[in-house]
Each structure stands twice: as structure tokens, then as C-alpha cells.
Amino acid sequence: MAIATRVIPCLDVAAGRVVKGVNFLNLRDAGDPVELAARYAEQGADELTFLDVTATVDDRSTTYEVVQRTAEQVFIPLTVGGGVRGVDDVARLLEVGADKVGINSGAIARPGVIGEIADRFGSQVLVLSLDVKRSPRMPSGFVVTTHGGKQETDLDALAWCREAVDRGAGELLVNSMDADGTLAGFDLELTRAVRRLAQVPVIASGGAGRLEHFAPAVEAGADAVLAASVFHDGTFTVGQVKRALAAAGHTVRLTEESA
């Protein structure tokens, strides 16, 4: 039996509220994270991703509280990222209800943390999140960025994916900064390139704007598709995305609400 493609709404959280913006700029309030999480769960979401877009010490306790409230009311897997630096951060997030933890800049700063987290909690807990853009100075043509795509690192994106998986990352969340906010579709070239080298699940992120954008991402090799604003704005529902994927011949988990 084919493994179902996952549809994952992403909630960018700041100070306990879901926010919307482009590349984390001009953020505006999009609602209560627990209410939105419950709505997406009812629509048939397979998982939810929470990203703390500020990830400061002052906001960290708020994020823990939001994750705990969500986990108490929504019974689908939660991935939480933002500000994760070590095993203690992961332990605390798992204690309050996260099922998986995303790490991005913390792993760039200290790659060894990937192995530390995987050794203690298992690779299935660890999602490496990457903000990637095109760069002619990298062998693969793609560079890892930080600060919402504004700062380029010295990491070739595909080499970093390979290293992270070798160190123990259990999943790759690949966000195209070139496609992000364009609503013009996922970066299929990037998705194909990551799929060719990775033996772990790949989540495609960045660029979804129309229902017909999702199936090509899966055909390019994505095991899951992630989107934010199109769900928050009510452009379409999780169920509509799943029906579009099913119509294109892909296996999805259809609930009564999403069927």
C-alpha cells in the first residue's frame, strides 16, 4: 500500500499569536494558534508545524504554553521549531506535547547537536528545517540562508542536507525562499534535488498559491506539502488540497471532513 502524502498547515507563532507575513517581515495577526490548529485538524490535516518566528527568551514560555494547550485539544502530530539549540530545548518541547522538533540555525551554528538530539530521542523526533535560495556560488546552485532568507551562509544546501541526514536528522523541511510568498508554486527543481540525495522524508514548503501546485511537488519527490497563508486566508481548505491530490492520483488520508 502506498504511503499517504501528508498535508501540513504551518503556524508561525509570535508572542502566543499566529502571524502572517512574507519572509517574517510586516507580520500581522492571523488568530489564536489553538483555534486555528483545531480548525485544521477538523479539516483533515495530517500534522501541524509550529514555528516560533521570534524565538526570544521572553517569548519561549509563551510558546511552551501554546504547544501544551494545542496538544491537549488537537490529536495529530505537532512539530515545533524556533530557538532550539540543544537537547534540553527538545526535552522541554516534548514534555509539553510536541511530537517532533524542528531545528534550523541551531544546527548551522553547531552541527554536532543533530547527533546529540538523535542519539537521545531518536531520529524520528528531529526535523531539519532549511531556508534555501538559489546561489551561483554553490556547487549545487542552492545555498542555506538565515534571517528569513536575508543572510546567506557558506553551506551548500544539498551538501548540508546530506550531512544532516548522516548525522541523524529524520526528516527534511525544505523551504524555498525564492518561491516563498510568490504563490506561484513550489520550487520543483529544489525538491527533486533533495529527493535524489535524501533517504528520509522530505517536506516541500514555499510558494503554494493554487490547488494545482500541490501535486507537482509530490511528483517531484515530496513526502509532504506544507503551506501557511493559503490556509490562514481561507483560499482553500486542507480537505480541498487532499481532494486535488487524490484527483491527481496520489494517496492521501481522507477524513469525513476532508472527503
C-alpha positions as CSV (number, residue, x, y, z in Angstrom):
1,M,0.0,0.0,0.0
2,A,1.3,3.4,-0.9
3,I,2.2,5.8,1.9
4,A,-0.2,8.7,2.1
5,T,1.1,12.1,1.2
6,R,0.8,14.4,4.3
7,V,-0.7,17.9,4.1
8,I,0.7,20.1,6.8
9,P,-0.5,23.6,7.8
10,C,2.2,25.8,9.2
11,L,1.5,28.2,12.1
12,D,4.1,31.0,12.6
13,V,3.7,32.0,16.2
14,A,4.9,35.2,17.9
15,A,4.0,36.1,21.5
16,G,1.3,33.5,21.6
17,R,-0.5,34.5,18.3
18,V,-0.3,33.2,14.8
19,V,1.2,35.8,12.5
20,K,1.4,36.2,8.7
21,G,4.0,38.0,6.6
22,V,6.5,37.4,3.9
23,N,9.9,36.2,5.0
24,F,8.9,37.1,8.5
25,L,8.5,40.8,7.7
26,N,5.4,43.0,8.1
27,L,3.9,40.5,10.5
28,R,0.2,40.8,11.1
29,D,-2.1,38.9,13.4
30,A,-3.8,35.8,12.0
31,G,-5.5,34.4,15.0
32,D,-5.3,32.2,18.0
33,P,-3.0,29.2,17.4
34,V,-5.1,26.7,19.3
35,E,-8.3,27.7,17.4
36,L,-6.5,27.5,14.1
37,A,-4.9,24.2,15.0
38,A,-8.3,22.8,15.9
39,R,-9.8,24.1,12.6
40,Y,-7.1,22.4,10.5
41,A,-7.3,19.2,12.4
42,E,-11.1,19.1,11.7
43,Q,-10.3,19.8,8.0
44,G,-8.1,16.6,8.0
45,A,-4.6,18.0,8.4
46,D,-2.1,15.1,8.9
47,E,0.3,17.2,11.1
48,L,0.8,20.7,12.2
49,T,4.0,22.7,12.3
50,F,4.5,25.5,14.8
51,L,7.4,27.9,14.1
52,D,8.3,30.4,16.8
53,V,9.3,33.3,14.5
54,T,10.8,35.4,17.2
55,A,12.3,32.7,19.4
56,T,13.5,35.0,22.1
57,V,13.8,34.2,25.8
58,D,10.8,36.3,26.6
59,D,8.6,34.5,24.1
60,R,9.8,31.0,24.8
61,S,7.5,30.4,27.8
62,T,4.6,31.6,25.7
63,T,5.5,29.0,23.0
64,Y,5.6,26.2,25.6
65,E,2.1,27.2,26.8
66,V,0.7,27.4,23.3
67,V,2.1,24.0,22.4
68,Q,0.7,22.5,25.6
69,R,-2.8,23.9,25.0
70,T,-2.7,22.7,21.5
71,A,-1.6,19.2,22.3
72,E,-4.4,18.9,24.9
73,Q,-7.0,19.7,22.3
74,V,-5.7,18.6,18.9
75,F,-4.7,14.9,18.5
76,I,-2.5,15.0,15.4
77,P,1.3,15.2,15.4
78,L,2.9,18.6,16.3
79,T,6.3,19.7,15.1
80,V,7.7,22.7,16.9
81,G,10.6,24.8,15.8
82,G,12.3,28.1,16.6
83,G,15.1,28.7,19.0
84,V,16.1,25.1,19.5
85,R,19.8,24.9,20.5
86,G,20.2,21.6,22.3
87,V,18.8,18.5,23.9
88,D,17.3,20.5,26.8
89,D,15.2,22.5,24.5
90,V,14.0,19.4,22.8
91,A,13.2,17.7,26.1
92,R,11.1,20.6,27.3
93,L,9.1,20.8,24.0
94,L,8.4,17.0,24.1
95,E,7.3,17.3,27.7
96,V,4.7,19.9,26.8
97,G,3.3,17.9,23.9
98,A,5.4,18.3,20.8
99,D,5.8,15.1,18.8
100,K,8.7,16.3,16.7
101,V,11.1,19.2,17.0
102,G,12.5,21.4,14.1
103,I,16.0,22.8,14.2
104,N,17.5,25.3,11.8
105,S,20.0,27.9,12.9
106,G,21.0,25.9,16.0
107,A,22.2,23.1,13.8
108,I,24.0,25.6,11.4
109,A,25.8,27.0,14.4
110,R,26.7,23.6,15.9
111,P,26.1,20.7,13.6
112,G,27.0,18.2,16.3
113,V,23.7,19.0,18.0
114,I,21.9,17.0,15.4
115,G,23.6,13.8,16.5
116,E,23.1,14.6,20.2
117,I,19.4,15.0,19.7
118,A,19.1,11.9,17.5
119,D,21.0,9.8,20.0
120,R,18.9,10.9,22.9
121,F,15.5,11.0,21.4
122,G,15.7,9.1,18.1
123,S,16.0,10.4,14.5
124,Q,12.2,10.3,14.1
125,V,11.9,13.3,16.5
126,L,14.3,15.5,14.6
127,V,13.2,17.6,11.6
128,L,16.0,19.7,10.0
129,S,14.4,22.9,8.7
130,L,16.2,24.7,5.8
131,D,15.6,28.1,4.2
132,V,17.1,27.7,0.8
133,K,17.7,30.0,-2.1
134,R,19.5,29.8,-5.4
135,S,23.1,30.9,-5.5
136,P,25.6,30.6,-8.3
137,R,28.5,30.4,-5.9
138,M,27.4,27.0,-4.6
139,P,28.2,23.7,-6.4
140,S,24.6,22.6,-6.3
141,G,23.2,26.1,-7.1
142,F,21.5,26.3,-3.8
143,V,22.6,28.0,-0.5
144,V,21.3,27.7,3.0
145,T,20.1,31.1,4.4
146,T,19.2,32.5,7.8
147,H,17.2,35.5,8.9
148,G,14.3,34.9,6.6
149,G,16.5,34.4,3.6
150,K,18.3,37.7,4.1
151,Q,21.7,36.3,5.1
152,E,23.5,33.6,3.1
153,T,25.6,31.0,4.9
154,D,28.6,29.2,3.5
155,L,26.6,26.0,3.4
156,D,25.7,24.4,0.1
157,A,22.1,23.4,0.6
158,L,22.4,19.9,-0.8
159,A,25.6,19.1,0.9
160,W,24.1,20.3,4.2
161,C,21.0,18.1,3.6
162,R,23.3,15.1,3.1
163,E,25.4,15.9,6.2
164,A,22.4,16.4,8.4
165,V,20.9,13.1,7.4
166,D,24.2,11.4,8.0
167,R,24.3,13.0,11.5
168,G,20.8,11.7,12.3
169,A,18.1,14.1,11.0
170,G,15.0,12.1,10.5
171,E,13.2,14.5,8.1
172,L,14.0,17.5,6.0
173,L,11.7,20.5,5.8
174,V,12.9,22.4,2.7
175,N,11.6,25.9,2.4
176,S,12.3,27.7,-0.9
177,M,13.0,31.4,-0.2
178,D,12.8,32.1,-3.9
179,A,9.3,30.7,-4.1
180,D,8.1,31.9,-0.6
181,G,5.4,34.4,-0.8
182,T,5.1,34.3,-4.6
183,L,2.0,32.0,-4.6
184,A,3.5,30.7,-7.9
185,G,4.1,27.1,-6.9
186,F,6.7,25.1,-5.1
187,D,10.3,25.0,-6.3
188,L,10.2,21.7,-8.1
189,E,13.9,21.7,-9.1
190,L,14.9,22.1,-5.4
191,T,12.5,19.3,-4.3
192,R,13.8,16.9,-7.0
193,A,17.4,17.7,-6.0
194,V,16.8,17.0,-2.3
195,R,14.8,13.9,-3.1
196,R,17.6,12.4,-5.1
197,L,20.1,12.5,-2.2
198,A,17.9,12.0,0.9
199,Q,16.7,8.7,2.2
200,V,14.4,10.4,4.8
201,P,11.0,12.1,4.2
202,V,11.1,15.4,2.5
203,I,8.6,18.2,3.2
204,A,8.2,20.8,0.4
205,S,7.5,24.4,1.6
206,G,7.2,27.8,0.0
207,G,5.2,29.0,-3.0
208,A,1.8,27.3,-2.7
209,G,-0.9,29.5,-4.1
210,R,-3.3,27.3,-6.1
211,L,-4.7,23.8,-5.7
212,E,-2.8,22.6,-8.8
213,H,0.5,23.5,-7.2
214,F,0.5,20.6,-4.7
215,A,0.5,17.5,-6.9
216,P,3.6,18.6,-8.9
217,A,5.5,18.9,-5.6
218,V,4.6,15.3,-4.7
219,E,5.6,14.1,-8.2
220,A,8.9,15.9,-7.7
221,G,9.6,13.7,-4.6
222,A,7.9,15.4,-1.6
223,D,6.5,13.1,1.0
224,A,4.6,16.0,2.5
225,V,3.5,19.5,1.4
226,L,3.4,22.4,3.8
227,A,1.6,25.8,3.5
228,A,0.5,28.7,5.7
229,S,-1.1,31.8,4.2
230,V,-3.4,30.0,1.8
231,F,-4.9,28.1,4.7
232,H,-5.0,31.1,7.1
233,D,-6.6,33.3,4.4
234,G,-9.2,30.7,3.6
235,T,-8.0,30.5,0.0
236,F,-8.8,26.8,0.3
237,T,-9.0,24.1,3.0
238,V,-6.9,21.2,3.8
239,G,-9.6,19.0,2.5
240,Q,-9.6,20.7,-0.8
241,V,-5.8,20.2,-1.1
242,K,-6.3,16.5,-0.4
243,R,-9.1,16.1,-2.9
244,A,-6.9,17.8,-5.5
245,L,-4.0,15.4,-4.7
246,A,-6.3,12.4,-4.8
247,A,-7.7,13.5,-8.2
248,A,-4.1,13.6,-9.5
249,G,-3.6,10.0,-8.4
250,H,-1.8,10.5,-5.1
251,T,-2.7,8.6,-1.9
252,V,-4.0,10.8,0.9
253,R,-5.7,10.2,4.2
254,L,-9.2,11.4,3.7
255,T,-11.3,12.0,6.8
256,E,-15.1,12.6,6.8
257,E,-14.5,16.3,6.8
258,S,-11.9,16.2,4.0
259,A,-13.6,13.7,1.8
